Amino acid sequence: MKTINKLILALFLFIVTFAYADTPIMPPPGDDDGGGTVGPGAPASPIDMYIIGLVLVAVMLTVFFAKKYNTQKV
């Protein structure tokens, strides 16, 4: 890749990152939208339920691609 392409890509990523900097991820405290709240013991987000599975898949993919890379290299 040419240097100018790398600089343009870095500038684009920098601009996009700061374009979303002001977007609130969670509503401010005290804003009740009428929905249910997260109680004690309830997951904060659905990803919490799958964290063990996601870690296992990540490890398996890492091992798979490491073996694949080593067999191609030899």
MODELLER restraints for C-alpha pairs under 7 A, 6 or more apart:
rsr = mdl.restraints
at = mdl.atoms
rsr.add(forms.Gaussian(group=physical.xy_distance, feature=features.Distance(at['CA:38:A'], at['CA:44:A']), mean=6.56, stdev=0.5))
